[in-house]
Amino acid sequence: MTIKRYIVWTCLLGLLMISCGKQRPQDESLEQCNSVYYWRTDLRLDSTERAFLKQYNIKKVYCRYFDVVMGDSSIGPRPNATISFSDSLPDGIEIIPTIYITEDCMHKPHKDLAEKIVQRIRQMNETNNINNVHEIQIDCDYTSKSRATYYQFLETIKSQLSTIHYQLSTTIRLHQLSMPVPPVDYGTLMVYNTGDPRKWQERNPILDYRDVYPYLKHLDQYALPLAVAYPVYLWIRNIQNVRIEHSVDAAEILKVKHAIEKERPNLSSSIITYHLETDNINRYKTETYEEIYRH
């Protein structure tokens, strides 16, 4: 073999090894669909919300069933703000029970917590005659301090769900993109609450491209299939007895969406908006929602 040919083969082999060593995400494994979050304590849809589900061909509703919060030391984590079901979703729409767990619940392991959560979800489904369930999502703003405990908790949840053939997903915040991936089937990248609420006069705390930009470099190599959730809500706060309203301009949402899809094009396949409510629907033009949900 000539020296020149040897060098070429060595370079090719090196590139192959690098390629094999990288874990590429497989977003194609997710169903291409439009979805919404439902984050109220009673499932009750008005005519505008039902029309929205139909108009934008919504296939999945990530519905917050209850929160898990820390009680006192003798009680440990406990459920809070459980949803009531005064209504049902239209036929053909899958409901995904979503559980928000406060980060302090994951500062140490809690025996049987995963089993109790799965059991409670199944009881709520049975009581309310909810049958179209194939997945559970866990929402937690875990940190480097709580990550190990949270991931072990997810492993236990996943083993519980394997017997009933459910998928497991979790939310992924931007700062979590630099961490090892969680043991779930896929993640939902939360592209909202990106800023510091204390600096609201400088940047929109719900969403600002400048807060998202530093994290875009992690997207391509984050080795977990991802859906993406964008904000369409209004945040009302009272700051020094002054009513402050935070919402995001349509142009800012779309600017961030285009930047994310430039880094990882397949993230246009599974889009979620947060959250389903008539005021949120009326806040944006039809063209904006069409662009958000564009695949």
VEXKOL-867510 format. One record per residue (C-alpha): x, y, z. Coordinates in steps of 0.25 Angstrom, whole numbers. Each point is the difference from the previous one (the first is absolute). Layout:
BEGIN
REC      c1      c2      c3
REC       X       Y       Z
...
# end
This chain:
BEGIN
REC      c1      c2      c3
REC       0       0       0
REC       5      14      -4
REC       2      10      11
REC     -10       9      -7
REC     -10     -11       0
REC       3      -4      15
REC      -3      15       4
REC     -13       0      -7
REC      -5     -13       6
REC       5       4      14
REC      -8      13      -1
REC     -12      -7      -5
REC       1     -10      12
REC       2      12      10
REC     -13       6      -6
REC      -8     -13       1
REC       5      -2      15
REC      -4      14       3
REC     -14      -1      -6
REC      -2     -14       7
REC       3       6      13
REC     -10      11      -1
REC     -14      -3       5
REC      -9       7     -10
REC     -14       3       5
REC     -12      -7      -7
REC     -11      10      -1
REC      -6      -8     -11
REC      -5     -10      10
REC     -10      10       5
REC     -13       1      -6
REC      -2      12      -9
REC     -11       7       7
REC      -5      13       6
REC      -3       0      15
REC      -4      10      11
REC       2       0      15
REC     -12       1       9
REC       4       7      14
REC     -13       2       7
REC      -6      -7      12
REC     -13      -3      -7
REC      -1      -7     -14
REC     -11       9      -6
REC       0       4     -15
REC      -7      12      -6
REC      -4       1     -14
REC      12       8      -4
REC      10     -10       6
REC      -7     -11      -7
REC       0       7     -13
REC      15       2       2
REC       3     -15       2
REC      -7      -3     -13
REC       5      12      -8
REC      15      -3       3
REC      -2     -15       0
REC       4      -2      14
REC       3     -15       3
REC       5       0      14
REC      -3       8      13
REC      10       0      11
REC      -9       1      11
REC       5       4      14
REC      -6     -10      10
REC       6       5      13
REC      13       5       6
REC       9      -7       9
REC       5       9      11
REC       8      -2      13
REC      -8      -1      13
REC       7       0      13
REC      11     -10       4
REC     -10     -10       5
REC      -9       0     -13
REC      10       2     -11
REC      -5       3     -14
REC     -15       1      -1
REC     -10       3     -12
REC      -5      14      -1
REC     -10       8      -9
REC      -6     -13      -6
REC      -8       2     -13
REC     -15      -2      -1
REC      -7      -5     -13
REC     -12       7      -3
REC       1      -2     -15
REC       8      -9      -9
REC       8       1     -12
REC      -5      -1     -14
REC       1     -14      -6
REC      13      -4      -6
REC       8       9       9
REC      10      -7       9
REC       1       5      14
REC      14       0       7
REC       0       0      15
REC      10      10       4
REC       6       1      14
REC       7      12       5
REC      10      -3      11
REC       7      11       8
REC      16      -1       0
REC       1      -2      15
REC      -8     -13      -1
REC      13      -5      -7
REC      10       4      10
REC       0     -14       5
REC      -7     -13      -4
REC     -14      -3       6
REC      -5     -14       1
REC     -12      -4      -9
REC      -1      14      -6
REC       0      -5     -14
REC     -10     -11       3
REC      -9       9       7
REC       0      10     -12
REC      -3     -11     -10
REC     -11      -6       8
REC      -7      13       3
REC       0       4     -15
REC      -6     -14      -4
REC     -10       2      11
REC      -4      14      -5
REC      -1      -6     -14
REC      -9     -11       4
REC      -9       9       9
REC      -2      10     -12
REC      -1     -10     -11
REC      12       5      -7
REC       5     -11      -9
REC       9       6     -11
REC      13       0       8
REC      13      -5      -5
REC      10       9       7
REC       3       7      13
REC       9      13       0
REC       7       5      13
REC       4      15       1
REC      11       3       9
REC      11      12       0
REC      11     -10       5
REC      14       6       3
REC      13      -7       1
REC      -3      -2      15
REC     -13      -7      -3
REC       3      -7     -13
REC       5     -13       5
REC     -12      -2       9
REC      -9       5     -11
REC       5     -10     -11
REC      -1     -12      10
REC     -14       5       2
REC      -3       0     -15
REC       7     -14      -1
REC     -10      -5      10
REC     -12       7      -7
REC       4      -6     -13
REC       1     -14       6
REC     -14       2       5
REC      -5       4     -13
REC       6     -11      -8
REC     -10     -10       5
REC     -12       8      -5
REC       8       4     -13
REC       0      15       3
REC      11      10      -5
REC       7       9       9
REC       4      14      -3
REC       6      12       8
REC       1      15      -2
REC      14       5      -3
REC       3      15       3
REC      11       7      -7
REC      10      -1      11
REC      -2     -15       1
REC       5      -2     -15
REC      15       0       5
REC      -3     -12      10
REC       0     -15      -4
REC     -14      -4      -6
REC     -11      -5       9
REC      -4     -15      -1
REC     -13       3      -7
REC      -6      -3     -14
REC       1      15      -4
REC       0      14       6
REC      -8      13      -2
REC       9      12      -1
REC      -6      11       7
REC       3      13      -7
REC      -7       9      10
REC       3       6      14
REC      14       2      -6
REC       3      13       7
REC       2       5      14
REC     -13       6       5
REC       8      10       9
REC       5       6     -13
REC     -13       2      -7
REC       3      14      -4
REC      12      -4      -8
REC      -5     -13      -7
REC     -14      -7      -1
REC       1     -11      11
REC      -9      -9      -8
REC       8      -1     -13
REC      12       9      -6
REC       9      -5     -11
REC      12       5       7
REC      -3      -9      12
REC      -2     -12      -9
REC      12       2     -10
REC      11      -5      10
REC      -7     -14       1
REC      -1      -2     -15
REC      14      -6      -1
REC      -5     -12       8
REC     -12      -4      -9
REC       7      -7     -11
REC       7     -10       9
REC     -11      -2      11
REC      -2     -15      -1
REC     -15       0       3
REC     -12       1     -10
REC      -6      13       3
REC     -14       7      -2
REC       0      15       2
REC     -10       9       9
REC      -1      15      -3
REC      -8      10       9
REC     -13       7      -4
REC      -4       4      14
REC      -1      13       8
REC       7       1      13
REC      -6      10      10
REC       8       5      12
REC      -1      11      10
REC      13       7       2
REC       0      11      11
REC     -15       1      -1
REC       1       2     -15
REC      -7     -11     -10
REC      11      -5     -10
REC      -5      -8     -12
REC      10      -9      -7
REC      -3      -6     -13
REC       9      -3     -12
REC      -1       6     -14
REC      -3      -9     -11
REC      12       4      -7
REC       9      -4      11
REC      -6     -14       1
REC       2      -2     -15
REC      14       6       1
REC       4     -10      11
REC      -7     -12      -7
REC       7       3     -13
REC      14       0       7
REC      -3     -13       7
REC      -4      -7     -13
REC      12       5      -7
REC       9      -7      11
REC      -9     -12       0
REC     -10      -1     -12
REC      -8     -12       5
REC      -5       8      12
REC     -11       6     -10
REC      -7     -14       1
REC      -6       0      14
REC      -4      14       5
REC      -8       3      13
REC      -6      13       4
REC      -1       4      15
REC     -11       1       3
REC     -15      -2      -5
REC      -9      11       5
REC      -9       9      -8
REC       8      13       4
REC      12      -6      -5
REC      -6      -4     -13
REC      -5      14      -3
REC      13       6       3
REC       6      -4     -13
REC      -4       0     -14
REC      -4     -12      -8
REC      13       2      -8
REC       8      -1      12
REC      -5     -13       5
REC       1      -6     -14
REC      15       4       0
REC       2      -5      13
REC      -6     -14      -3
REC       7       0     -14
REC       8     -13      -3
# end
